[in-house]
């Protein structure tokens, strides 16, 4: 079961990107299907992940679950879309500290158990749900411990440092930092909003609500979350555990097929030599 979630499965060849700023990571939810505030969305109007791939998207994370009470209705459909176009796909869970961690992880894996992901799973940490630092910290720690693999932690510095207690183990988990700016070269390249518990970042969500770039990446929403990896495309694939799948060897010809091919070659040569 662990292999389902460690991002180690192979995909077909990707289009090569020439430089770090020429590839994107995208994360989304039912909102990218044109979701409504009443919780609905139109399954007949899917995002165009082929367009996203052509625009340089090399991986997609999608919301799977929230707490122990909600499953994103677009998750399974988007998973299949990603498989159809060959984009590496992963799941994220929105942590709700007012819910029992075991029941949260049960819901997450109940939704994901029959799926095969190419990239690691993510804990989305941005809600305190009225709980204090000790309770929030314990919930995230327990969820991370219960997962089949070390999760990526998605959060923003202003929330994390105020709602989560220091712990030496945080730095062992990859950080996905949220801070929106087109003027920065990293989440804290201006010296502000540097995380207490990490000295470096792995993924940076640098653009989101209000960017007006949804259509550019095939989304049904006006805007879309865009992310960068702290390294090259090859380094991202190594981090995610993605391996290129070699072109399959052609099936050997049967005796009948070889005879027919030889006869066709002979006829071609005769025609060429006017025999």
N, C-alpha and C positions, 0 to 999 in steps of 0.2 A: 504493500500500500504506500510506503514511503516514496517509491519511485514516481508515483502519480504527481507528487507535489514538489519534487526537488528540481524541476526545470531541466531535466537531463535528456529529454527526447529530442530527436533530430528533425530538422525541417529541410525542405528543398532549398536550393540556392537563393540567396537574397540578391537584390540589386545592390551592387557595391556603391557605397557613399565615399566621396573623396576626402572629406574633412569632418572634424568634430561637429561643426555648426551646420552641417548639411543633413543630419538625421535627427528625427524627433521621436520621442516617446509620448504616447497619448494615454490619458486616463479619462474614464467616463462612467455614465450611469444611464438610466432611462431618460434623463434630460436630453441626451444626445440623439434620442429617437423622437425628439419633439415632445417630451413629457410635459404634462400639465400639473398645476399646483394641487389638483384634486387626486393626484396619484396615478392618473391614467396615462397611457401613451398609445400610439397607433402602430401595432405590429406590422401593418401592411406598408409602412414607410420607414424602412431600415436605413441606418447610416450606410454610406458607400465606402466600405473599407478598402476596396480596390483603389479608389481615388486617394484615400489616406496613404496607402502604400506607395502610390505613384508620387505623392507629395513628399515622401521621405520618411514616413512613419515606419519604424522597425520593430515596435512592440506596443501592445495595448494592455493596460490593466483596467478591469471593469469591476464595478461594485457588485458583490455577490450578496452580502447580508449586512444587517444592521442589528446590533444587540442580539436578543434571542427571539425576536418577534417579527422581523421583516426580511423578505427576500426580494431583491430587485427583479421585477418581472421581465426585464430585458436581458438579464444575464445569460441565460441559456441560448437565446437567439443570437446574441452577439458572439458568444463562444463559437457557434457554428459558422457565423459569417467569417470570423477570423480564420477558422480552419479552412474554409472554402478558398480564401485568397492567400493563405500561407503567411499570415502575420503571427508571430509569437504572442501568446495570450496568457494573462494571469489574472488572479482574483484578489480583491481587497475586501476586508471586513471592517465596518465602522464600529469601533469600540464604544460600548455604552456601559459606563462603570456602575450604573444602578441595576444591572442584570448580572446574574451569576455567571462567572467565566466559563464554567463547564457547559452550561446550557447554550452559551454563545458559540462555543467552538463546536458543539454538537450540531447546531443549525448550519454553521459554515460547511462542515464536512458532509452533512446530509445533502446539501445542495451540490457540492463539488465532487463527491465520491466517484462518480462515473466519468469524470472529465480528466483529460490529460493536459497539464499545463507545461509550457516551455520556460516560464519565468517564475521566480519565487513569489510566494503569497505575501500580502501586505496587511499590517494592522494600521488602520486609519485612526489616529489619536488626536482628537480635537474637541472632545466633549467631556465635561466633568459630570453632567447630569445631577448637579447639586451635591456631589460627594466631595469630601475633603481630600487633601493631598495623599494621605495615607491610604485611603480607599481606592483612589484613582491609580496610584502606583501599584498596589497589590493586584488590582484587576489586570493591568497591562502585563505585569510580570507573570501572572498565572496563565493568561492567554498565550504569551510567548512560549511558556514552558509546555503547554498542551499541544502546540502545533507540531506537525510531523517534521518540520524543518525550521531553522531560525528565520523568523519573519523579517521583512523590511519594515522599519518604523516610519510612517508618514506623519508629519506634524509641522507646526510652525513654532519658532523659538519663543514668541511672546506668550503662547499658550503653554508650551511644554515646561519652561522654566518656572512658571507660576503655579502649575497644577500637578507636577510630578516631582517626587523626591529624588535627590541624587542617588545613584547606585553604580557601582563599578561595572556591572554587567551591561549597561546600556551601550557602551562603546563597542561591544562585541556584535551588536546588531547594526546592519546598514541603515544609514539615515537618508530619508527622502524629505528634504526640506522645502517648505512652501514659503516663498517670498516673491511677490510680483514686481518685476522691474525689467525693462529692456535696456537700462543704463548700466547694469551691473554685469560683471563677468563670473560671479558666483553668488550664493545667497548672502554672504557677508563680506564681499570684496571691498565695501566701503567702511569696514570695521564695525558695523552695527549689526545687531541681532545675531551675534555669534552664540552658538549653543554651549551651554554649560557642560553637557555630558559627551560631546563629540568634538574632536579636533578637526575633522574633515567630513565632507558630505559625499554621498554616492549618487543620488538623483536630486535634481532641483526642479520643482514646479515653479516656473518663472513667469507664466502667463496663464490667465484663466478668465473669470467673468469679465465681460465688457471688452474683450479683445476683438470681437467681430470676425473671428477667423474660422468659425464653424464650417461654413460652406467650402472654404479652401481645402479642408481636410475631410470633406464628404459627410459632415454631420448635419443633422436636422435642426440643431440648435444654432442660435446666432453666434455663440462663442464656444470655445472648447479649451479644456485644460491641456497645456503643453509643457513638456518636461525635457530636461537634458540629463545625460549621463556624464559623470566626471571622468571622462576619458574618451578613447577612440571607439569606433564601432566594434573592432575586434576585441577590445578590452571589455566592452559591454557584453558581448556574446560569451566571453570567458566568465565574467561575473555571473551571468544568468545560467551558465551551464549548457548553452546551446551549441550544438555541433552541426556542421554542414553535412548534409547527406550526399554521398557521391552519386553520380549518375548510375542508374542500374545497368548491369551488364546485359546485353541483348540475349534473348533466348537462343540457344543453338538451333540451327536449321535441322529439320528432319531429313532423312534420306531422300524422300520424294521432293522436298523443297530444293535440296542441293542439286538433284538431277535436273529439275526444271530450270534452275538458275544457270547451270552449265549449258543446257540446250539453248537458252536465251542468249547467253554470251557467244556461243558458236554462231548462231544466226546473225547476231550483230556484226561479228567479225567478217562473216561471208558477205554481208551487205556492204561493209566498208571496203572490202577488197574486190567487190564486183565479181565474186565467184559464182 
